[in-house]
Amino acid sequence: MGALRKIDEIWEKIEAGILSITTILISFMLVGNAVSRYFFNKSWAFTEEIGKVGIIVLTFMGLGYAARKGMHIEMSGFYDLMPKKVQRILGIFINLLSALVLVFCTYLAIKYVQHLHTLGQVSTILRTPLYLTMMFIPVGFFLASIRYFVDFGKRITETVQDDS
């Protein structure tokens, strides 16, 4: 278990690094483009494409990171009113269902990326293959599904220990 925990810690740092670097690069690029337009009346043609890639990376890699940190949206009005035992059982069910939905989304995203690869579509300005950009979608879904499966396992373990 110690090795898995260490891998998880390293991966968390990698995720945070990717998200941080992407945010910083998008910010610099957009500010640089605004300065270029204002002072030189020239806009950087590639900023829109790179901005789109950055938003895709932030959205879908951020999905896995948010699931890891428990920063996703919760609607807990009814949940908080339930007895603790019902909350535990419902929490197990919610984590399992979320993980399964994300696995299905991963499958669909992989099919989509394969379709883009088959079509051979490229971006307009940079001419990069679109499937390379879109590969972050199944990766993000997959990472989020792993996190929900891990949380599912933790909740099962906690429930078994509490019942003992």
C-alpha positions as CSV (number, residue, x, y, z in Angstrom):
1,M,0.0,0.0,0.0
2,G,2.9,2.4,0.7
3,A,4.1,2.2,-3.0
4,L,0.5,3.0,-4.3
5,R,0.3,5.9,-1.9
6,K,3.7,7.2,-3.1
7,I,2.6,6.9,-6.8
8,D,-0.7,8.7,-5.9
9,E,1.3,11.6,-4.3
10,I,3.6,11.9,-7.3
11,W,0.7,11.8,-9.7
12,E,-1.1,14.5,-7.7
13,K,2.0,16.7,-8.0
14,I,2.1,16.0,-11.8
15,E,-1.6,16.9,-12.1
16,A,-1.2,20.1,-10.1
17,G,1.9,21.0,-12.2
18,I,0.1,20.5,-15.5
19,L,-2.9,22.6,-14.3
20,S,-0.6,25.3,-13.0
21,I,1.6,25.5,-16.0
22,T,-1.4,25.5,-18.4
23,T,-3.1,28.4,-16.4
24,I,0.1,30.4,-16.4
25,L,0.8,29.9,-20.1
26,I,-2.7,30.8,-21.1
27,S,-2.5,33.9,-19.0
28,F,0.8,35.0,-20.5
29,M,-0.3,34.2,-24.0
30,L,-3.6,36.2,-23.7
31,V,-1.9,39.2,-22.1
32,G,0.9,39.1,-24.7
33,N,-1.7,39.0,-27.5
34,A,-3.6,42.0,-26.0
35,V,-0.3,44.0,-25.6
36,S,0.6,43.1,-29.2
37,R,-2.8,44.2,-30.5
38,Y,-2.7,47.4,-28.5
39,F,0.9,48.5,-29.3
40,F,1.6,46.9,-32.7
41,N,-1.9,46.5,-34.1
42,K,-1.0,42.8,-34.7
43,S,-2.8,39.9,-33.2
44,W,-1.2,36.5,-32.7
45,A,-3.1,34.1,-34.9
46,F,-2.3,31.0,-32.8
47,T,-3.7,32.4,-29.5
48,E,-7.2,31.2,-30.1
49,E,-6.1,27.6,-30.9
50,I,-3.7,27.4,-28.0
51,G,-6.4,28.9,-25.7
52,K,-8.8,26.2,-26.8
53,V,-6.3,23.5,-26.1
54,G,-5.6,25.1,-22.7
55,I,-9.2,25.2,-21.8
56,I,-9.6,21.5,-22.8
57,V,-6.6,20.6,-20.6
58,L,-7.8,22.6,-17.7
59,T,-11.4,21.3,-17.9
60,F,-10.7,17.6,-18.2
61,M,-7.4,17.3,-16.3
62,G,-9.1,19.5,-13.7
63,L,-12.0,17.1,-13.5
64,G,-9.7,14.4,-12.1
65,Y,-7.9,16.8,-9.8
66,A,-11.2,18.2,-8.5
67,A,-12.5,14.7,-7.8
68,R,-9.3,13.9,-5.9
69,K,-9.6,17.0,-3.8
70,G,-13.4,16.6,-3.3
71,M,-13.9,20.0,-4.9
72,H,-16.7,18.9,-7.2
73,I,-20.2,20.3,-6.8
74,E,-22.3,18.7,-4.1
75,M,-26.0,19.0,-3.6
76,S,-26.2,17.9,0.0
77,G,-29.5,19.3,1.3
78,F,-31.3,16.0,1.6
79,Y,-28.1,14.0,2.2
80,D,-27.3,16.1,5.3
81,L,-30.7,15.4,6.8
82,M,-30.4,11.6,6.5
83,P,-29.2,9.4,9.4
84,K,-25.4,8.6,9.3
85,K,-25.9,5.0,8.3
86,V,-28.1,6.0,5.3
87,Q,-25.5,8.7,4.4
88,R,-22.7,6.0,4.4
89,I,-24.7,3.6,2.2
90,L,-25.8,6.5,-0.2
91,G,-22.2,7.7,-0.3
92,I,-21.0,4.3,-1.4
93,F,-23.7,4.1,-4.1
94,I,-22.9,7.7,-5.3
95,N,-19.2,7.0,-5.6
96,L,-19.8,3.7,-7.5
97,L,-22.4,5.2,-9.8
98,S,-20.1,8.3,-10.5
99,A,-17.2,6.0,-11.2
100,L,-19.2,3.9,-13.6
101,V,-20.6,6.9,-15.5
102,L,-17.0,8.3,-15.8
103,V,-15.8,4.9,-17.1
104,F,-18.5,5.1,-19.8
105,C,-17.6,8.7,-20.6
106,T,-14.0,7.5,-20.9
107,Y,-15.0,4.9,-23.4
108,L,-17.0,7.4,-25.4
109,A,-14.2,9.9,-25.4
110,I,-11.7,7.2,-26.6
111,K,-14.1,6.4,-29.4
112,Y,-14.3,10.1,-30.3
113,V,-10.5,10.5,-30.3
114,Q,-10.1,7.4,-32.5
115,H,-12.7,8.9,-34.8
116,L,-10.7,12.1,-35.0
117,H,-7.6,10.1,-35.7
118,T,-9.3,8.2,-38.5
119,L,-10.5,11.5,-40.1
120,G,-7.1,13.0,-39.9
121,Q,-8.4,16.4,-38.9
122,V,-5.9,19.1,-38.1
123,S,-6.2,22.5,-36.4
124,T,-6.6,25.5,-38.7
125,I,-3.5,27.6,-37.8
126,L,-1.0,25.3,-36.2
127,R,-1.9,22.2,-38.3
128,T,-1.6,19.9,-35.3
129,P,-3.7,16.7,-35.3
130,L,-6.9,17.3,-33.4
131,Y,-6.8,13.9,-31.8
132,L,-3.7,15.0,-29.9
133,T,-5.6,17.9,-28.4
134,M,-8.6,15.8,-27.6
135,M,-6.7,13.0,-25.9
136,F,-6.9,15.0,-22.7
137,I,-10.7,14.3,-22.6
138,P,-10.5,10.5,-22.0
139,V,-7.4,11.0,-19.7
140,G,-9.4,13.4,-17.5
141,F,-12.4,11.1,-17.4
142,F,-10.3,8.1,-16.6
143,L,-8.4,9.9,-13.8
144,A,-11.7,11.0,-12.3
145,S,-13.2,7.5,-12.5
146,I,-10.1,6.1,-10.7
147,R,-10.6,8.7,-7.9
148,Y,-14.2,7.7,-7.5
149,F,-13.3,4.0,-7.4
150,V,-10.7,4.8,-4.7
151,D,-13.2,6.8,-2.7
152,F,-15.7,3.9,-3.2
153,G,-13.2,1.5,-1.7
154,K,-12.4,3.8,1.2
155,R,-16.1,4.2,2.0
156,I,-16.6,0.4,1.9
157,T,-13.6,-0.1,4.2
158,E,-14.8,2.6,6.6
159,T,-18.3,1.1,6.7
160,V,-17.0,-2.4,7.4
161,Q,-14.7,-1.1,10.2
162,D,-17.5,1.0,11.7
163,D,-19.8,-2.1,11.7
164,S,-17.2,-4.2,13.4
